[in-house]
Every structure is written in C-alpha cells, then in structure tokens.
Amino acid sequence: MARNEIKLVTPFVEEKVNSALTLAFATCPLLRWMYPEPERYLQQFPGFVKYYCGTPYVTGSGAFVENGTKGALLWQTAHEHVDFNELVAFVGRSTTDSRQDAVVRLFEKFNEYHPTEPYWYMTVIGADPAYQRQGVGSDLLQYWHRLCDEAGVIAYCEATSLSAVRLYERMGWTVLGTVSEHDSPPYYPTVRHPK
C-alpha cells in the first residue's frame, strides 16, 4: 500500500517538481560526472530535463509525491520519445569541455539497449534527499508499474547507481548490462515486462 499521495504532473507544478529533482540528482554519479562543478550542474539541470525527459508537464507523463514535493518520476510513452539528435547536441555542448566527446559517446550507447518494440521510458525518478528512505521511490514505481501494466507495455530505464538497481530488481526489473565510456561511472539499462 502506498504511503505517499501521488498526483500526475501538470504545467503548474513544473518548477517545484524540477526543484525536487535537482536536489535528488545532485549526487547522481553519472550527472555529476557530466557536470562536476556545482554551478554548471545547477545551471544545466533544467536543460537536461527538457532535452532528456521531453514534455512530461504538458502530456501528463509524470507523477510526484505531494506534501512538499518529496519526489517525482517522469516518463515518455511510446509516442513521446524525444529527438535523440537534439539530446546529444545538448549534452555535448552543456558538459565540461574535457568530457564532451566521452559524454556524447556514452549517450549514443544509450540507444543500443532500448527495446525494439513499443515501450515506455522512465527518464528520471528521484526523491528530495530530505525524504529519502521513506518509500517515495517505491511508491512512485508501484504507481507507474500499474500504469504500464494497464497499458500492456514494456518499461525501460537507465539506472545510474547500484542502489537503484537493487530497488528495481526487487520490483521485477531485469538489468540488461553495465555500460560506461572512458572514465564515466557505469549505468545499467533495465527493463520490466508488463504483468
């Protein structure tokens, strides 16, 4: 049973949800490898959400835990996938100069694991650090799993930490591999089939 009240995102909550996600991803190994300087991370994170996550606030493809915006999960349906070339161009120009080529190659590897059949793509999930270990991520995942199951679609994401992998595996996801590029931390393509 969910411990947290979950609502779908709208354009009216974009700023507060993005603020919670900014805090949540401040210690993400992959994003902080891309944006090691705090000022660069804070400056570029909104653009990363735009180019990586698409338009979830317009399409309603996201959910958040209210009561202070404890955390959120954003996704793309099979018809909402972003323009990959625009994403690669953004990460190439926004990351630190010494890592631009490696970042672009890493994101190009993302596509190698994406399902070939229609799927929903969980782009980000995170909890404000002040609310971590309180079931926020689990409740958001359970909510999204129900939506995926009702739609009968495969769910896919790239986990960026072993703690995330452990949570996903407990909830029925399968890790497809471990991927890195040059000196990047690894990420883990994962998939979940509908129940």
C-alpha positions as CSV (number, residue, x, y, z in Angstrom):
1,M,0.0,0.0,0.0
2,A,1.3,3.5,-0.9
3,R,2.5,5.6,2.0
4,N,2.5,8.8,-0.1
5,E,-0.2,10.6,-2.0
6,I,0.8,10.6,-5.7
7,K,-0.5,13.1,-8.4
8,L,0.1,13.5,-12.1
9,V,2.3,16.4,-13.2
10,T,0.8,19.5,-14.9
11,P,2.5,22.7,-16.2
12,F,1.6,24.3,-12.9
13,V,3.9,22.1,-10.9
14,E,6.9,22.0,-13.3
15,E,9.1,24.4,-11.3
16,K,8.5,22.8,-7.9
17,V,8.9,19.2,-9.3
18,N,12.1,20.2,-11.2
19,S,13.4,21.7,-7.9
20,A,12.9,18.4,-6.1
21,L,14.6,16.5,-8.9
22,T,17.5,19.0,-8.9
23,L,18.1,18.1,-5.3
24,A,17.6,14.4,-5.9
25,F,20.1,14.2,-8.7
26,A,22.8,16.3,-7.0
27,T,24.6,13.1,-6.1
28,C,23.8,11.1,-9.2
29,P,27.2,9.6,-10.2
30,L,26.6,10.0,-14.0
31,L,25.1,13.5,-13.9
32,R,27.9,14.8,-11.6
33,W,30.5,13.2,-13.9
34,M,28.9,15.2,-16.7
35,Y,28.6,18.3,-14.6
36,P,31.2,18.1,-11.9
37,E,31.1,21.8,-11.0
38,P,28.2,22.7,-8.8
39,E,27.4,25.9,-10.7
40,R,27.4,24.0,-14.0
41,Y,25.2,21.3,-12.6
42,L,22.6,23.8,-11.3
43,Q,22.7,25.8,-14.5
44,Q,22.4,22.8,-16.8
45,F,20.0,20.5,-15.0
46,P,16.8,22.3,-16.2
47,G,18.0,21.9,-19.8
48,F,18.9,18.3,-19.2
49,V,15.3,17.6,-18.0
50,K,14.0,19.4,-21.1
51,Y,16.1,17.5,-23.7
52,Y,16.2,14.1,-21.9
53,C,12.7,14.0,-20.5
54,G,10.7,15.8,-23.2
55,T,7.4,17.4,-22.3
56,P,6.0,15.5,-19.4
57,Y,4.4,18.5,-17.8
58,V,2.4,19.1,-21.0
59,T,1.5,15.5,-21.7
60,G,0.9,14.5,-18.1
61,S,3.7,11.9,-18.3
62,G,4.9,12.2,-14.8
63,A,3.9,11.8,-11.2
64,F,5.0,13.4,-8.0
65,V,4.6,13.0,-4.3
66,E,2.9,16.0,-2.8
67,N,3.3,17.3,0.8
68,G,6.4,19.4,-0.1
69,T,7.1,17.7,-3.4
70,K,9.1,14.9,-1.9
71,G,10.0,13.3,-5.2
72,A,8.9,12.6,-8.8
73,L,9.0,10.2,-11.7
74,L,8.9,11.4,-15.3
75,W,8.4,9.2,-18.3
76,Q,7.7,9.1,-22.1
77,T,5.1,6.9,-23.6
78,A,5.8,5.0,-26.8
79,H,4.6,8.1,-28.8
80,E,6.6,10.7,-26.8
81,H,10.2,9.9,-27.3
82,V,12.5,12.9,-27.6
83,D,14.6,13.8,-30.6
84,F,17.8,11.9,-29.9
85,N,19.9,14.2,-32.0
86,E,18.8,17.2,-30.0
87,L,19.5,15.4,-26.8
88,V,23.1,14.5,-27.9
89,A,23.7,18.1,-29.1
90,F,22.6,19.4,-25.7
91,V,24.7,17.1,-23.6
92,G,27.7,17.7,-25.9
93,R,27.5,21.5,-25.5
94,S,26.5,21.6,-21.9
95,T,29.0,19.3,-20.2
96,T,32.6,20.2,-19.2
97,D,34.9,20.6,-22.2
98,S,37.3,17.8,-21.3
99,R,34.4,15.3,-21.2
100,Q,32.3,16.4,-24.2
101,D,33.4,13.6,-26.6
102,A,33.0,10.9,-23.9
103,V,29.6,12.2,-22.9
104,V,28.3,12.1,-26.5
105,R,29.7,8.6,-27.0
106,L,28.1,7.5,-23.7
107,F,24.6,8.8,-24.7
108,E,25.0,7.2,-28.1
109,K,25.4,3.9,-26.2
110,F,22.0,4.5,-24.5
111,N,20.2,3.7,-27.7
112,E,21.8,0.3,-28.1
113,Y,19.7,-1.2,-25.2
114,H,16.3,0.4,-25.9
115,P,13.6,-2.1,-26.7
116,T,12.8,-2.6,-30.4
117,E,9.0,-2.9,-29.6
118,P,6.9,-0.1,-28.2
119,Y,7.9,0.8,-24.7
120,W,7.5,3.5,-22.0
121,Y,10.7,5.1,-21.0
122,M,11.2,6.2,-17.3
123,T,13.6,9.1,-17.8
124,V,14.0,10.2,-14.2
125,I,12.9,9.1,-10.7
126,G,14.2,10.8,-7.6
127,A,13.4,11.9,-4.1
128,D,14.5,15.1,-2.3
129,P,17.3,13.9,0.0
130,A,15.3,15.2,3.0
131,Y,12.7,12.5,2.2
132,Q,14.8,9.6,1.0
133,R,14.4,6.2,2.7
134,Q,10.7,7.0,3.3
135,G,9.2,4.9,0.5
136,V,8.9,7.8,-2.0
137,G,10.7,5.9,-4.8
138,S,8.9,2.6,-4.2
139,D,5.5,4.3,-4.1
140,L,6.2,6.2,-7.4
141,L,7.4,3.0,-9.1
142,Q,4.4,1.0,-7.9
143,Y,2.2,3.7,-9.2
144,W,3.9,3.7,-12.6
145,H,4.0,0.0,-12.8
146,R,0.2,-0.1,-12.6
147,L,0.0,2.4,-15.5
148,C,2.4,0.3,-17.6
149,D,0.6,-2.9,-16.8
150,E,-2.8,-1.3,-17.7
151,A,-1.3,-0.2,-21.0
152,G,0.4,-3.6,-21.5
153,V,3.7,-2.0,-22.3
154,I,7.4,-2.7,-21.6
155,A,9.0,-0.3,-19.2
156,Y,12.6,0.7,-19.7
157,C,15.2,2.9,-17.9
158,E,18.8,3.5,-17.3
159,A,19.7,3.2,-13.6
160,T,22.7,5.2,-12.5
161,S,23.5,3.6,-9.2
162,L,23.7,0.1,-7.7
163,S,21.2,1.1,-5.0
164,A,18.7,2.0,-7.8
165,V,19.4,-1.3,-9.5
166,R,18.7,-3.2,-6.2
167,L,15.4,-1.4,-5.8
168,Y,14.4,-2.1,-9.4
169,E,15.3,-5.7,-9.2
170,R,13.2,-6.2,-6.1
171,M,10.3,-4.7,-8.0
172,G,10.6,-7.0,-11.0
173,W,13.1,-5.3,-13.4
174,T,15.9,-7.1,-15.2
175,V,19.3,-5.5,-15.8
176,L,20.5,-5.8,-19.4
177,G,24.1,-4.8,-18.9
178,T,26.7,-2.5,-17.4
179,V,27.8,0.4,-19.7
180,S,30.4,3.1,-19.3
181,E,32.6,5.2,-21.5
182,H,36.2,6.3,-20.8
183,D,36.2,7.3,-17.1
184,S,32.5,7.6,-16.7
185,P,30.7,5.9,-13.8
186,P,28.6,2.9,-15.1
187,Y,24.9,3.0,-15.9
188,Y,22.6,-0.1,-16.0
189,P,20.0,-0.5,-18.7
190,T,17.0,-2.2,-17.2
191,V,13.7,-3.5,-18.4
192,R,10.4,-4.6,-16.9
193,H,7.7,-6.6,-18.8
194,P,4.0,-5.9,-18.1
195,K,2.3,-8.2,-15.6
